[in-house]
Amino acid sequence: MRSASNEPVRTRSLAALALVLTILVASVPGIRVEADEGAAEYAFILTTDYWSAAYYSTIEIPPPRDTEVSIEPVSTDAVAYYDTDEDLIFVVNRYLADNVQVVDPNSAFATVGQYSVGNGSNPHDIRLVDGSKAYVSRFEWKTILICHPYTGDSLGTIDLSPFADADGIPEMDRMAIVGDRLFVTLNSLDHTTWLPDGPGKIAVVDVVADTLIDCDPDSAGVQPIVLGLANPYTELRYQPCTGQVYVGCLGGWGVEDGGVEVVDPYSLKSEGVLITEGDLDGDISDVVLAPGGAGYAVVLEAVAWPDNFARLVRFDTATKTVTDTLCLQTSGMGSSMAGIELNRQMELYLCDRDATNPGVRIYDAATDTEIDFIDVGLPPYDICYTQKNFASVAVEPEKSVGPPPAAITAHPNPFGCFTTITYTLGGERPLEMRLGVFDAMGRRVRCLAAGETSPGTYHIEWNGRDDFDRPVAPGVYFCVMYGKGGTTGSKVIIER
């Protein structure tokens, strides 16, 4: 067993706020800045045999990837969420456990709190507004719990039964917060057959007023976002560099009727299906999108268990085609792959639940090659990273009103200290555009330019530092130009 070292120290400072505000154009709304002062970064892994035992383990992200195995127990059906502002991990112990477990990365990943969210409620996710208020989705109940995230003390509930299907239960599942809105996926399943009973939905909550937001003012009553696909099954993920929310919709097991659907969190409308299960050739079990147009999905054979073997695939969002298979199950009984997560080092972690050799497989997403395999004790199921934001910006994407910018290039690329980014804006009149550098998780690292930009070709030097003038870690980043003229981007690689 590898041993953990260099435990992270909780630090939080806004001393660099003035610097960031001088870099960003004053008209950009919704800036929230969080400093990262060099804390260690870990992958937090939930492991389970599904029936008798479950624990969490940790992997330190930088090589040699020191690992601690089976630190403390959790329920056999759990998911994890890391809140970057509070620097805490919240384990949602789901079916038959009905509680939230608070884990502190700064105390050797000890459990520092645990509280019930209602017997028989089957919680599925948690999201924090701040250190005094959180929302918990409860799959078997009709109401979202509003509570104190450390103690579980109730602050109220929000009734989602108006959005329920015929059985009266909306089957609330995964959540995301964008700005002052909470988005909650609703599976809309028949509790008798567990098959979809109509299209999936997303309820939207105003986190200031704790009230439902009407997503369709033209229809009577308060309406949710209605998806084109059924059974939104995967995590609900927000992509800051595109300003979109996406979710993998499973539909029915064994039927290629789902896919990845994209939602605009500002207009509160579905923007359509990014890729279908037919394109992926199987049931979608998990999905992550990387900046630059690539996506990764765990896909199961669209046949009944135990023959629904799984594979990890890479797909192109533009062509809607699978471009690579990174891992393929060839034996055993039933799917042996679970969650996937992409970190800002552009490494993809896969929970491989192979019956004879379970562990976490780590892939270099720049080359789609496996770079490590780590035994974490029991078969792994879910992953989150304790990675702090460099700087986050929540801003409504501007609709395209002009010609898109031409391709961005960087030279040299890869680079060590400096690279020159060249970009061209076409058209005949100036447009509001922004040029930023984003990490592999879609978080903005550096704002390089912002404001009204005249047509022409521009050159700007990037020194490999973030908005706080600190060197960023070696790895893959994306230079993205976005605004009213559209969006384009280019991959850059830092080697030190």
Buried (B, 14 or more C-beta within 10 A) or exposed (E): EBEBEEBBEEEEEEEBBEEBBEBBEEEBEEBEBBBBEEBBBBBBBBBBEEEEBBBBBBBBBEEEBBBBBBBBBBBBBBBBBBBBBBBBBBBBBBBEBBBBBBBBBBEEBEBEBBBEBBEEBBBBBBBBBEEEBBBBBBBBBBBBBBBBBBEBEEEEBBEBEEBBBEEEBBBBBBBBBBBBBBBBBBBBBBEEEEEBBBBBBBBBBEBEEBEBBBBBEEEEEBBBBBBEBBBBBBBBBBBBBBBBBBBBBBBBBBBBBBBBBBBBBBEBEBBEBBBBBEBBBBBBBBBBBBBBBBBBBBBBBBEEEEEBBBBBBBBBBEEBEBEEEBBEBEEBEBBBBBBBBBBBBBBBBBBBBBEEEBBBBBBBBBEBEBEBEBBBBBBBBBBBBBBBBBBBBBBBBBEBEBBBBBEBBBEEBBBEEEBBBBBBBBBEEBBBBBBBBBBBBBBBBBBBBBBEBEBEEBEEEBEBBBBBEBEBBBBBBBBBBBBBBBBBBBBBBBEE
